[in-house]
Amino acid sequence: MPIYDDLTPKTTWRAIKASKVDRAALEPNVGRTMLSQLHLIRAFEEKVLDLSGQGLVHGPAHSAVGQEGGAVGSAMAMRGSDQINGSHRAHHQFLAKALSYVSPEGINPEESFGETLRYLSKRTLAEILGLSEGFCKGRGGSMHLRWADSGNLGTNAIVGGGVPMAAGAAWAHKQAGSGDVVYTYFGDGAVNIGSVLETMNIAAAWKLPICFFVENNRYAVSTHVEEVTAETRLSARGLAFGIPALKVDGMDTLSVYLAAEEANAIMRRGDGPVVIEADVYRYFHQNGALPGSAFGYRSKEEEQEWRGRDPLDAMARDLMERQIIGAQAVEDLRAQCQMLMENVAADLVEEVDGKRRIVPALWPEEDFRDFGLRGDLSEFEGVRFEELETFSGPLKEGVKFIDVVANVMGRRMEQDDRIVVLGEDVHRLKGGTNGATRGLSEDFPDRCLGTPISENAFTGIAGGMAADGRVRPVIEFMYPDFMWVAADQVFNQIGKARHMFGGDSPMPVVLRTKVAMGTGYGSQHSMDPAGIFATAPGWRIVAPSTPFDYIGLMNSALLCEDPVLVLEHVDLYSSKGAAPAEDLDYFIPLGQAKLVREGRRVTILTYLAMVEKTREVVERLGVDAEIIDLRSLDRAGLDWETIEASVEKTGNVLIVEQGVGGTSYGGWLSDELQRRCFDALDQPIKRVHGAEASPSISKVLEAAACARQQDIEMGLREVMADQGLPLVAE
């Protein structure tokens, strides 16, 4: 018979409920403000549903009618400098935080609302309608609401997708020592998502001041919580990570307020995150104004039972029992809130020929479509640009590429305490798996962060750090294939954030990764990600091929206010070249290619390790070829002036890359190039790239899967033969 010892959780898990003493002690102004916020949010949501029913909301209208108690109770316990983010159903959270921000002294339900509340209501409704007056200039709509001034970091249409971003903001608060906290709101549908659980783990390990606020409304669209998890008390998730957890009736605003105050005390004293699970209920379906019973997944009896616990009625009863407010005043408050929303809507909607429509002048102009996808690079004004050929300082020959990777990062971190490096093993092994972060953990122990194997979480955390504005994070992906693990954070979050939230929100993230073809690591560690990133919006891409270029391009990446992918290559790590003996402070412009070799017969466009491999082939064969090292690979960064001038001269183009054909960078590049330079081309653009399949472990098969020097030679011979030109210049 085995011996059993019962194990106990590391932390506490408790239900919390306001007592009669708590209700009697509620400060009247706080209670009156809570009631006012509840009614304002309810009236706002009802107006959104009304407009949606008229076909005036383009896209979904995810109302939170019934769930206001959780949002108001938690937001009322926050400071103005605390921050929140949420998911797709977040009008109530956005408004609760914004209302507390614009009315820090509270709201008197028995007085007329001022212009401030009208301004907030109008701009929020304008955003949901997609209008230029909205907080995100109409780009965010119902699901992407951001107003940084009020502490609203931005809501998110990817379920659970914003949770890592919130943890990044929490890290910035902890590092700054501000005592501020972050609340990230999500529902029962998100609580089992990997990025949420990964973030809980990191937040607990790093003791971040973040509250994971679970709005358990029991339904993910139509799927009941009991269908998808055995432990339906969702606050139990905190125990697995050593996070204290509180379970509260979310229909009871005061109880939520008390739970939030307790959570804030834990977070503000540096004891790390807290989970709050609030039992709430959305009165309507996932989207629109029909109840869930209309779709057959809920009963009318269940809906009626929850409506009997309405947070507005419950709050009013508490206040009336204490004679803080009368029944008529509650009715008048309801009417005033409805009238405010009617008046706000009347500013945005008009009736023409008996039909309701958005006032046409309020729509954004079409030329605003792409504005702010990237910044304007004005941050580079006045910086010193250098090229190896014109560099006037002392140079040192034979400098190892991997050494400048570590040296330039160390230099920048020494000069800019906003820079933080994070990734797997970056703080150990004498600089990670390749030595690229050598010395950083010793010199900057609080800014070189070794992470769990949680790419989705730590990538999103970096995005949250960058969006905060006080941190410039540098992520290291050990291999680029890992971007697929973190694809939501890389592409849906970081890449789209600036544009989605109106074009004015910098996202200074640097993502470093190495192309490892030829190392024997097989299909899941060997990709070249340039083609994927080039076709995804928002990212800039640089690909240095020499030690000198790496210094200048990394400095530019770290100065840029946009997310920048810095591509490295294992073949280059051990290579050597010229680099400044002491100067690590110059820049190379983003968007400037380099003419590596002049020629007249064919233009070769290439990057990374293929630059030197191509030059070796060209010079061995004696081809009169012009070689251009692209260096900047993103759509906005391609140096079309240099490329087009070369094509006009040669009339022939060969694109050389090492990676597989399916995700090839050259595919979209050749398409764009033929559109721009069709009249100058003497023949179709030729391409050299790897096979269709990813590289295999077998040394022979791996070599066959990657473009090699014999493939470059074959490509050159085809270009010259198709024009009837001799291979060697006459």
ABEGO torsion letter per residue (X at the ends): XBBBBBBBBABBBBBBBBBAAAAAABBAAAAAAAAAAAAAAAAAAAAAAAAAAAGABBEBBBBABGAAAAAAAAAAABBAABBBBBBABAAAAAAAAAAAAABAAEBBAABBBBAAAAAAAAAAAAAAAGBAABAAGGAAEAABBBBAAAGBAEBBABBGAAAAAAAAAAAAAAAAGAGBBBBBBBBAAAAABAAAAAAAAAAAAAGBBBBBBBBBAGBBGABBAAAABABABAAAAAAAAGBBBBBBBAABAAAAAAAAAAAAAAAAAGAEBBBBBBBBBBABBABEABBAAAAGABBAAAAAAAAAABAAAAAAAAAAAAGABBAAAAAAAAAAAAAAAAAAAAAABBBBGGBBBBBAAABBBAAAAABGABBAGAAABGBBBBBAAABABBBBBGBBAAAAAAAAAAAAAAABAABBBBEBGAABGGGEAAGAABGAAAABAAABBBBBBBAAAAAAAAAAAAAAGABBBBBBBABAAAAAAAAAAAAAAAAAAAAAAGGABBBBBBBBBBBABGAGAEAAAABBAAAAAAABBGBBBBBBABAAAAAAAAAAAAABABBBBBBBBAAAAABBBBBBAABAABBBBBGBBBBABBBAABBBBBBEAAAAAAAAAAAAAGBBBBBBBAGBABAAABBAAAAAAAAAAAGBBBBBBABBAAABAAAAAAAAAAAAAAAABABBBBBBBBBABBBBABAAAAAAABBBAAAAAAAAAAAAAAAGBBABBX
